[in-house]
């Protein structure tokens, strides 16, 4: 199996095509609510809601989540507002998750500065996966905010409400 075909949780670091610079660009996009390099913040950051990631308890993922806490937290992102109390805010890149699925739900991978953290497995994630994949082909990445807990590995991420995507 080639690196391109690997599931996100099997990457030893960042997926192919994703660089550390993308996370600096993501932090800038999240700070302004606009663009940073070839990374754009999700639209309407103030209207986003949180979704809990699945897969954060797997050993490789939990190790990456704990290690990600060493990265500088976002302190001036346009969307933070009162959500700062949710945990350590980090820039995250949304990525199409190639995991096999049973049914109509497609997972949306969330990549932290040091690699895969987990995936959103719901209707919103399905719509965003298609959207993210089509924009990746055009050279664009989409950023959001992931909230890491002070203890444990439950990660929440800001995404649009399902009804706003329909």
Secondary structure in CASP SS format (residue, H / E / C, confidence):
PFRMAT SS
TARGET T0000
AUTHOR 0000-0000-0000
METHOD secondary structure of the structure
MODEL  1
X C 1.00
X C 1.00
X H 1.00
X H 1.00
X H 1.00
X C 1.00
X C 1.00
X H 1.00
X H 1.00
X H 1.00
X C 1.00
X C 1.00
X C 1.00
X C 1.00
X C 1.00
X C 1.00
X C 1.00
X C 1.00
X C 1.00
X H 1.00
X H 1.00
X H 1.00
X H 1.00
X H 1.00
X H 1.00
X H 1.00
X H 1.00
X H 1.00
X H 1.00
X H 1.00
X H 1.00
X H 1.00
X C 1.00
X C 1.00
X E 1.00
X E 1.00
X C 1.00
X C 1.00
X E 1.00
X E 1.00
X E 1.00
X C 1.00
X C 1.00
X C 1.00
X H 1.00
X H 1.00
X H 1.00
X C 1.00
X E 1.00
X E 1.00
X E 1.00
X E 1.00
X C 1.00
X E 1.00
X C 1.00
X C 1.00
X C 1.00
X C 1.00
X H 1.00
X H 1.00
X H 1.00
X H 1.00
X H 1.00
X H 1.00
X H 1.00
X H 1.00
X H 1.00
X H 1.00
X C 1.00
X C 1.00
X C 1.00
X C 1.00
X C 1.00
X C 1.00
X C 1.00
X C 1.00
X C 1.00
X C 1.00
X C 1.00
X C 1.00
X H 1.00
X H 1.00
X H 1.00
X H 1.00
X H 1.00
X H 1.00
X C 1.00
X E 1.00
X E 1.00
X E 1.00
X E 1.00
X E 1.00
X E 1.00
X E 1.00
X E 1.00
X E 1.00
X C 1.00
X C 1.00
X C 1.00
X C 1.00
X C 1.00
X C 1.00
X C 1.00
X C 1.00
X C 1.00
X C 1.00
X C 1.00
X E 1.00
X E 1.00
X E 1.00
X E 1.00
X E 1.00
X C 1.00
X C 1.00
X E 1.00
X E 1.00
X E 1.00
X E 1.00
X E 1.00
X E 1.00
X C 1.00
X C 1.00
X H 1.00
X H 1.00
X H 1.00
X H 1.00
X H 1.00
X H 1.00
X H 1.00
X H 1.00
X H 1.00
X H 1.00
X H 1.00
X H 1.00
X H 1.00
X H 1.00
X H 1.00
X C 1.00
X C 1.00
X C 1.00
X E 1.00
X E 1.00
X E 1.00
X E 1.00
X E 1.00
X E 1.00
X E 1.00
X E 1.00
X C 1.00
X C 1.00
X C 1.00
X C 1.00
X C 1.00
X C 1.00
X E 1.00
X E 1.00
X E 1.00
X E 1.00
X E 1.00
X C 1.00
X C 1.00
X H 1.00
X H 1.00
X H 1.00
X H 1.00
X C 1.00
END
